[in-house]
């Protein structure tokens, strides 16, 4: 009898309606935005692709009208700073092509594209596809306008050199802290006649006075380039190597990161080569022995409540990964960073 009564109750509740007929108020708030009254929803493979399926807003980059946004998603298709395999210039397009990321983050309990005003505002316009230093000037100018509008910028690169000019915009008034997840510290010096390469953005940012090294933590570091990262240690950055992850445990890493960056404004930079190349092979400088995607997600989700004022996902080079897994990783990590911004205490209308 108990079985029959339970079955009757379930039939009354669930035998009619559609996939969007959700009874839990928390989940229904998401479903009501996705499903039409008829029970249909947009096919994930249809329409014009945008970053995280956010609305697209075309802007005049000389005077972008974005002051009503909470977050601007921006492509930075430039890879003139690579030291190894090129191709991350195609990263923004590849990440835009990924479907079915979000809209609900079940761990952080947020649907960020519905709970904030978010738009994909396209790609940074470059005056030249050949001149690295000029491209950095263009990136800095574009992000200065976003920051001036009071909008949180989240970027998709592009090689990691693009983070330096972004930090110059984000940290112009006062140096910011940094959570940096990567295989490489990227604090190397000049070589091949330039310091503007993807192995040196964080040294450059510290020396420019826009990044606070004592509030910087670098997670997942490994590989044969260790001898290049003296600046990280000498400047006071905290470095957690990939080989330390298992012994420390993710919980301890999260606690250390929160301790290092504290309550101040913080930037989050995620290089997909932080992950093991068995998971994310589509990148310019792969290093074996990296993080798993589950470890990376756990680290990011443990940072809820920090004051994130910007972030990026970089080094997706899709042509080295026909499976599209690397681009999927990039899109998911971008979604996690966007979800964290939802709870940033300094954001306008923050839930934090």
N, C-alpha and C positions, 0 to 999 in steps of 0.2 A: 504493500500500500504506500509506503513512504517513497518507493521508487516511482510509482505511478503519479503520485501527487507532485513530486519534484519535476517529472517530465511534463505534466500538465502546466505547471507554473512556467517552466522554461518555454514551452510552446506559446503560451499566451504572451510572453514578453518578447520572444525573439523569432517567432515563426512568420511574422509579417514585417513590413518595413524593408530597409535596405542597409547597405554597409555603413552608411552614415547615420543610421538610427542608433545612436550611442546614448546610454542612460546615465553614466557617470558624468556629473556636471563638468568636472575638470577636462575629461576627454571630449565631451560633447562641444565644448567651446572651440576646440580645434576642428572637429568634424564638421560643425556647422559652417565653417569658413571654406571648407574644401568641397563638400558635396552640395549639389544643387537640390532643389526641393524634390526633383524626380528621382534622386538617388544616383545620378551620374556625376562624374568628376572628370576634369581635364586629363587626357592621356599624357603620361609623363614624357612621351617622345614627340609630342605635338607642339606647335607654336614656335616662337623665336627663342632660342636658348639664351639664358642670362645666368649670371652667377647666383647659385642657390635658388633659381626660379624667382628671384626678386623682380619687381617691376623695373622696366628699363626707363631711364630718364635721359633724354638727349640734352646735353648742356653746352652752353657757350663757354669754353674753357678760359676765355679772357675775363669773363664775369659770370661764373656759374650761379644760377639761381637754385640753391640747395639748402637755404637756411631753415626750411621746414623739416629736413631730414634729421633722424637720429644717427644713422650710419650710412656712409657711402661706400659701396663696393666698387673697386677700381682695378682694371687690368693694367699691368705694366709690362708690355711685350718687348723686352729688351734683354739681350744676352751678350752684349759686347764685352762683358767683364769676365767671361769664363776662362779657366785655365786648362780645361780638358775638353769634354764633349759639348759642343754647342747644341742648341735646340730648345732651351727654355723660353725663347721668345714665343713659342707656340703654346706655352703653359696656360695663359688666360683663355684662349679659345678651347683648349682641351677640357679645362675645368668647367667652362660654360656648357659643354656638351654632355656633362654627366647628369643623369636624371635620377630621381628618387633619393635625394639627400634631404632629410627633414620631411615635413616642416616641424615635427615635434621632437624635442630632445627628452627622451624618457628618463634620463638620469638627472639632468638639471631642471627638469619639469618646466620647460618653457617652449613656446613656439615663437622664436624671435622675430621672424619676418611678419608675424601678425601682431606681436606685442610692442614692436617698435616700428617707426617709419623708416624703411630700408629701401634703397634703390641701387641698381647697377647703373652707374653713370658712364659706362664705357671705358675706353682706354686712354691713358695719358697720350696727348698728341706730341709727337717728336718732330723736331725740325730736320733731323738727319738720322738716317738709319745706320750711319757709318761712324759717327763721332761720339765716343763714350762720354767724355767730360761734358759735352753739350747736352747729351741725353740726361745726365744727372742734373744739370741745371733745369731742364724741362720738368723732370720729376719733382724736384724741390718746389718749383713755382706752382705746379698743379696742386701739390699737397698743402702748400701754404694757404691756398684759397679755400681748400676744404676745412682746414683747421680754423681759419679766420671766420668761417661761417658757423663755428661751434659744432661741427659735425665730426663724428668719430670715423676716421678712414681705415678701411680694411682692404689690403692690396693682394693681388695675385700676380707673382712674377712669372717670368723674368728670373735672371740670376740674382744671387744674394747681394751683389753690389748695389741693387736698387734700394736696399734698406737704409743705406747711409744718407742719401738725400731725403728720404721720408723722415728719418729721425731729425734731420736738420730743421724740418718743418714742425714736427711734433714737439721737439724739445727746444724750440727757439727761445721761449720765455724762461724756461728752467730745465735743467737736465732731468731726464726721465730714468726710471729703472727699466730692467729688461729681463724677461724670461725668454731664453734662447735655446731652442731644441734643435740639435744639429749633430752631424758627425764631426764637424770641424769648428774650432773656435772662431775662425775668420777674423783674427786679430794680427794677421801678418803684415809685413812692411811692403814697401814699394819694390816691384821688380818689373822687368821688361819696360822700363822707362815710365811707369805710372803706379800710383798708389790706389787708383780707382779700379779695383778688380774685386771679384767675389770672394777673395781670401782675406780682405782687409776692412770690411765696412765698419766693424765695431771698434777697431783701433782708431779709424778716422773719426768716428762719432765721438769717442771720448776726447780726442785731441781737439775737436771742434767745440767742446764744452756742452754738447747736447745730450750726452749719455753719462750717467753716474756709474762708474765701474764698481763701486762698493755696494750698489743696489742691482747688480747684474749677476745672474746665474745661468750657466751654460750646461746643458744636460745632453748626454748621449755621445760625448766626444770620444773619438777612437781613430785608429789608423796611423799611417806612417808620417803624417804631417805634424806630429806632436812637437817637434823641435822648432816649429814656426810660431808657436803660441806663447812665447815668453811674456808678451805684453799682457796677456790675460792675468797671469799670476802677479806680475810686478805692479799692475794697476789696482789690484784688489778684487778682481772678479772671482766668483766661486765657480769651480769647474767640477762637474760630476761625470766621470768617464763611463762609457757603456759597460766596461767590465766591473764597475762598482755597483751596477743596478741590482743584480741578484742579491748581493750581500746586504746592501742597504735596505732594499725593499721599496716599493712605490710609496707607501705611506710616509716613510722617512724622507724621501726625496721631495714629496709635496710639502711636508713641514719645513724642510730646509728652504725651499723656494719661497714660501710665504714669509719666512723669517728674513730672508735676504732682501726681498723687495719691499717689505713692510706695507704701510698704508698709502704711500705716495703714488703719483701717476706712473703707470708702467706700460711698456710696449711689449707685445708678444710676437716673436718671430719664429716661424716653424719652417725648417728646411726639410723637404721630403727625404733627403738622404740620411736623416736621423734614423729612419727605419731601415731594417735589414733589406738588402737588394732582392732577397727572395720574395719580399712583400712589395717593394717599390723599386723595380729596376729602371724605371724611366726617369733617370736623372743624370746629371753630368759628371758627378764625382762619387760613384757608389763605393761604399766601404762595408765589407762583411762584418757580422757580429753586432748588428744594430738592434734597436728597439723593435718590438712587435707593435702592430697597430693597436692591440688591446692595451699594452703598457702606455703608449702615447695617449690614448684616449683617457686612461685612468689618471695620468698626470694632469692633463688639461682640465678634466672635470674637477679635480681636487683644488683648482685655483679659483673656484667660484667665490665672488666677493672682493677680489682684488680690484684695484682701480685701473682697469685697462683703458687707455686713451687711444689705442691704435694697434694694428697688427698686420701681419702678412703671412702668406704661404708662398714659398719660392722653390725654384729649381725643378719644377715639373717639366720634363723634356719628353713629350709623349711618343716620339718616334722610336724610342728604345723599348717601348712596352706595348706590343700589339694587343695585349689583353685589356688595356685601359685601366688596369688596377691602380697605377700610380696617380692618374688623374682623379680616380675615385677617392683615393686617400686624400689628395689635395682638397677636393670639394668637401669631404667630411671634416677635415681639420679646420677648414674655413668656417663651416657651420658651427663647430665647437667654439671657435673664437668668437663668432657672432653671438652665440648663446651666453658666453661669459660677459660680453659687453652689456647684455641685458641687466646684469646684476652689479655693474660697476658703480660704486658710490658717487663718483663725480659726474656721471652722465645725467643729462637733463631728464627728469622724470624717472630716475632709476628705481628699480624694484629692490635694490640692495639696501 
